Amino acid sequence: MKLQPLSPLFGTRIEDVDLSQDLDNDTFAAIEKAYNARSVILFRNQKITDAQHVRFSRRLGELEIHVLREFVKPVHPELYVLSNIVENGKPIGIKDAGNYWHTDLSYTKVPSRGSIMYSIEVPHKDGVPLGDTQFASTAAAYNALSETMKQKLAGLKAVHRFWDRYLRERKAAGSDVVISDERRAQTPDVVQPVIRTHPFTGQKCIYVNEGFTVGIVDMPEDESRDLLKELYAHCTRPEFTYRHKWQVGDVVMWDNCATLHRATVDFALPQRRLMQRTTLKGTEVF
């Protein structure tokens, strides 16, 4: 097993590992150690079935089923489909998920530990892959804060909400979506610390994102907006980011505590994109 950095501050490519196999304990332990330490892990040239994808993911813990049940697989509902492909007049997955900086499920009381995405079809133009995913290290961003800013942020809490962003994105895509009160109630607002502690490493991480954070608790709206804007810009400075160009067969794992990510939607049918991911259950934020 060989490890190579994806960027100076975070991210690792692991070579000579076949995820279709039942990995021995030492190999798996080395993968998990790298995952906790480096936040984003890349495996290239994989060929895994749905069952193998779920099996590998479960070794990291319990899996979640996404709130958008219409885009999970019926036999393996732990697999959430991201795709622009339409079959029989219906999309098989969510086509433009996350084209803004976010961390998965921050709008839940117990956000996910991370996600494991498998690339099945990648769109291209003139031989260049499209649909890149960008990652930003909120751990590296925290370490780079001034001591004054660290003290200012310590103890602050922020409100995270799902449906505002979802409805804006669907309307922007031309969909006239109506969400029932019952469905809204399934994901109520949650309050999370602005600075969270990584549950496995103890590293402090900035935990706000433009996708789902709507304000700072007990702070005037204009001051809250300005502080969040400053933190978003800080977290996504070039030195804290890595842009992944997908290849068919890529498996990418990312840590939802220590990173933000966003999709690049620069493709359209007949350019097809098909990905699927599992989501790892996490712990309450502290």
C-alpha positions, 0 to 999 in steps of 0.5 A: 500500500502506497500513500501520496499527498493530494495537496500539501495540507490535506488529502492522500491518494492510496495505491495498491488497494482493491476495495472489492476485496475484504481487506485485512485488519492491518490494511483497513486500520492504515486506511482509517488512520490516513482518513482521520489525519488527512481528511480526503482519501482517493483510491483510483481504478476501482471496480466495486459492486453496490454490495462491496461499496456498502461492505467497505463503508460499514467497516467505518461504522453505521450508515445513514439513508439520505433524507431525499429517499427518491434518490436512494437505491431500492436494494441498497438504500444506503447508496445515494445517487448523484446523476443527471441521467433521466430514465423513463422520464424520471431522474435517477439521481439528484443532478446538481447537488452541492454546487456550493460550499457545504458539509453533508448533513450539518443541518442534523443534530448528529451530522455524518462522519463522512461520505464515500463516493464512487465514480461510475460515469464522468462527463468529458469535453474535448477529452477533459473531465467535467464535474470536478469536486472541490474540497477545503480543509476547515482544520487547516483554516482553523489553524491559520486563524489569529489567536484573537479570532479563535477567541472570538469564535470560541463558544459561538453557535450557529443555526443550520437549516436544510430546506431553504437551500434545497428549495432555492436550488430546485427553483433555480433548476426550473423545478416547481417544488412544494415541501409539505409541513410534515416533510419539513418537520423531519429536518428542523433547524439545529444549532451547532458550535461554530468551532467543533472538535474532531471526534477522533483527532481532537483537531479544532475545525471551523464548522459553518458553511454557505450551504446550510448555515443561516446565522449566528445565535444571539448576534445581530443579523448584519454582524452575523452575515459579515462574520459568516462571509469572512469565515467562508472566504477564509476557509476556501482560500487557495492554500486550503483547497484541493480540486479533484478531477474525477476518473471512472473508478475513483473512490473518494472518502471525505471527512465532514468534520474537517472539510467543506466540499462543492460540486462543479456543474459545468456539464449537461446532457448528453454529457452523462455523470453518474456517482453514488455515495454512502454516508457514515453516521457521526457523533453530536457536534462538540 
